[in-house]
Amino acid sequence: MPQLFPGEVFANTADFDTGIRQLIPRYDEMLEVITCCLPPTTHRVLELGCGTGELTLKILKRFPDAKVIALDYSPRMLQFAQDKIKKSGYEHRWTGIEADFGDWANNPEKFEIGNEFDASVSSLAIHHLEDEMKFKLFQQVADSLTHNGCFWNADPILPELPALAEVYKAVREEWITQQRPELAETRAEVGITDTQGYSHSDQLATLDTHVQMLSIAGFETVAIPWKYYGLAVFGGWV
Ligand SMILES: C[S@@+](CC[C@H](N)C(=O)[O-])C[C@H]1O[C@@H](n2cnc3c(N)ncnc32)[C@H](O)[C@@H]1O
């Protein structure tokens, strides 16, 4: 089996859109929360770790004037996103860039994407960075937003107690078996990941740690618009 980049999840990229909905409870609802939290005036959006473009498509549909610049280090995922975005007729409003967002956080001058974004979004990607890099990324996001710009991230969070870890695990397994009773079949499609660039296998932080990092990184107001057991949407405004 080929080694995957952290976050690619499935050995076969074509399995991602169905498989992620089986693995992540309320995946669509979680992404809808991000799109609903973007202001109606949203025009320029930076997406970190776009994957196959599921969040991107929701944003481009909801905001007919918005343009999305999307970073993802996986050429396989980017290709999938590009094909879907083209099929939906949105290609003139989307720019996909093959890049590591950790590299962007450390060396923004290397990237010709500018700043002055109205919003930045991410889902199920940043939890692959170590906490120090998460913080640097949040700082870089804060620096690249316009005044009153916002950032929303959906990610798994570290349970505060082992007892909660058990609860979150049980809820997730129940979800997976409801979607597809043969849990082993879904698991069999999940590939093996190795460290790639700044990303590793899951590097979860508690919600409280995320909130503190965002405040120190420059977000004036921090908010948690959605939480479901071990998953949360959090972010704020600069
Ligand atoms: C689980 S997928 C989620 C994709 C999409 N945001 C969604 O919610 O469906 C995570 C994505 O983040 C990307 N990713 C992970 N670490 C990254 C990094 N350091 N730089 C750029 N992309 C990264 C992976 O390649 C993958 O496409």
The ligand as an ORCA input file, in Angstrom:
! r2SCAN-3c Opt
* xyz 0 1
  C      -8.810     15.228      5.744
  S      -8.424     16.227      4.381
  C      -9.730     17.430      4.500
  C      -9.971     18.111      3.185
  C     -11.089     19.134      3.182
  N     -10.695     20.320      3.911
  C     -12.341     18.523      3.732
  O     -12.764     18.904      4.832
  O     -12.896     17.644      3.069
  C      -6.971     17.135      4.886
  C      -6.275     17.828      3.747
  O      -5.243     18.648      4.288
  C      -4.087     18.500      3.501
  N      -2.938     18.847      4.355
  C      -2.566     18.285      5.536
  N      -1.450     18.876      6.008
  C      -1.106     19.843      5.104
  C      -0.049     20.801      5.035
  N       0.881     20.882      5.992
  N      -0.024     21.651      3.988
  C      -0.968     21.580      3.015
  N      -1.962     20.683      3.003
  C      -2.053     19.827      4.058
  C      -4.111     17.060      3.007
  O      -3.358     16.890      1.834
  C      -5.607     16.863      2.769
  O      -5.967     17.184      1.465
*
